[in-house]
């Protein structure tokens, strides 16, 4: 049975002769092993930290706030990880790390608190089960995201095939800046294709599978919603479009100013019309090369006795024991674990397996706070976003079922995707009496969807310690059956600004010293 499941996962990539039996290109394997030698040189003192930094970044290795510790980001194309891969990640986390595994908003798995000397063994063992950290960071084609559901049709194997195709070319790890690709199975946009560098929406027209395509979206500095570049193309055109847009970005991205180097900055610089004209010229050039691309086969329809269940963990963090339990459960269903953009794990299981799951782990129709790893781990972080997320969920306990996500980023880099949520929080700081007060900028009205995406607008800055009370008051205004997005639409920006103003006061240090400390 397991052999069949592995075969299903490999359908999208088996066309390539230059890949091992578990789907990694030869270049990924070679470069990973070369990096392991770089690590040994760094540990021995033969390579400086400045020399090591760009090499580790493209390998998905980031230094944490605690000096001498690293985070290892394991790429899970389309969010898919197989049971034996999950067990290995759990084993590595237990053996080499702080014992925490983080599910990211880009469908990766991260292992935290790793010493540099442990990295070579971890990376080699990941290769043994067909997964890698290559391209988990740096100026590269990053993990290819996909929604975990079926939608118009299951886009999983398109994302797997594109990830495998892009991994072969070393030039794809030397781009002007990072390049993110996403596949959404329907217009509701679970994969956030509308705000990706290159986003595909599954469509069926006259019984034929295809995609609409958007490009130039993204969050972070000067965020933007993607521009429609293809209203409908056959699914066989996916690879030509990916190759053309990547080449366009490679040629036109700004290599002199990293803050203006993403594809959306190219669109801003040249204008949408010129962007489309240049892209189409590149696409025609790619078509003329007659490149042989893989043939993608759809995954089989889920078995009639299975249904999808989402497992939710606090701030997307789970223990090695929990991940091993998830792997065991996956083998009773379709044999795949699917990470989601909301830091959850989705399984397709028979009813008897679902009945065995701790009910507290099953995601339900209540408000949930989704946060990046925050400043206690990330060197770029300003605020401890998981701390405020926990405080928000505690403040909402006992309230009625209001569906929706509050997304929280510890800094403007937007790893928490706060601009896409009905309510988003971005780490900030304000000064009161020459003292810094941990705070959050509040954004409202964000949403994703094909042709209807909208980035959240700022409505105020609130001290971190006042955020949970403000959110509780906001949610208490919901009517029966109203979700967070509907509530934001009904209240409007002005009323939400007033709510922020109500909670933005900061007491003196002598009266409330806790306001001057982060969670």
C-alpha positions, 0 to 999 in steps of 0.5 A: 500500500505504501508503494502505491502512495509513493507512486502517487506522489511521484507521478508529477516528477517521474518524467525526469531521468536526471532525478533520483527515485525520490524526486530530487534533482542531481543538482540539489543533491550535489549542492547540498553535499557541497554546502555540508563541506562549507559548514565544516569549513565554517565550524573549523574557522576556515570560513568567516560568518560573512562568507557563510551567510549567503551560502546558508541562506539559499540552503534554507538555513537562518541564524536565530536570535540566540547566538550560534543557533540556526533554523533549518527550513525543510521544503515541502513542495505543494505542502506535501510530506510523506509519512517516512519524511515526517518521521525523519523530521521528527527524529531530527528535531528530537535529536538535534534541536530545541524540540519544536517543529514549526509549520510555516505559512509557506507550507514548509517545516522548520526545525529550530535551535540547531547547532552549526555542527549538526547541519551536515548530518541533518541535511544528508539524512533529509536527502535519504528520504527525498527532501531538501532545504535547498531554495528554502531561502535566499534569492531563489525560486522558493517552495511552490505552494498549493492549496490542499483541497481539490477545487476545480481539480487537484493542483497538487501534482502541478505544483510538485512538477513545477518544483521539481522542474525548477530545482534542476537549474542552478540559475534559479538559485541566483535570481535578483530576489526570491520568487514565489509560485502558488497554485490555487484549486479554485477562485477562493485562493487558499494558496494565495496565488493572487499575491504571489510572484506567479499565481495559477488558478485552476479552471475548467472551460468546456470540459478542458483543464486550464488556468488563469494566471496572475503575476507581480503580487507580493507582501513586504515592502510596497505590497501589491496584488498580482496583475492578470497575465493570462485569462485562460491557458491550457494546463500544458502551458504551465511550464512555459509560463513559469519559465518565461516569467522566471527569465523575465524576472531574472533579466529585469529584476533590480540587482542593485537595490534589494528593497526594490528587487521583487517582481512587483517592483518591476511591474511598478517601475515599468507599468502594467502594460509594458510588463505584459508586453515584455512578458509576452515577448519572453513567452514567445521566445520560450515557446520557440525553443521547443523545450520538452516539459513533463506531463502532469497526471492528476491525483486520483480522487479521494476514496469515498470513505475518507474525508479531510480533517485539519489539525491545528497546533498553537502558533503552528508549533508541534512536537516530534511526538505529535508529528510522528502521530500525524505520520501514523494517521496519514498511513491509514488514509491516502498516505499524504500529510499536507501543510496549509497556509494557515500553519495547519496539517491536513489529512484525508482519513477514514472516519474511524481514524478521525475518531481517534484524534484528540478533539482539541487538535481539530480545527473548528469554526472559531477565530484563530490567530496565525503568527510567524515565529516572532522575535524570540527566534527570528533575528528580523522580528520586532515583536513576539507574535506567537505570544500575542497570538496565544493571548488573543485566543485566550481572550476569545475563549468562551465566545460564540463561533465566529469564523475567521483568521487573525494573521500576525507578522512580527515585522513588516516582512509579512511572514504572517501574511497579515495583509491578507486577513480580515484583521492583521497585525504587524509588529511595531514600536511606539515611544512614550516618555522616551520609552519603547512600548511594544505595539502592533499596527492593525490592518483590516479588510484584507482578502484573497480571491481570483480577481477580488484580492484586496490588501488590508488597510492600516487603522491604528497602532495599539500597544501589544498588551491592549491587543487581546482586549481590543480583539475581544471587543471587536469579535463581540460585535459580530452577529449570529452567523457573521464571520470576521470578513463580514464583520469588518465590511459591516463596521467599516474603516472609521468605526474600526479606527475608533476602536483602535483609538479606544485601546491605544492609550499607554499608562505610565511605567509606574502604573503599568510596567507590563505595557513596556514589555513584550509578551 
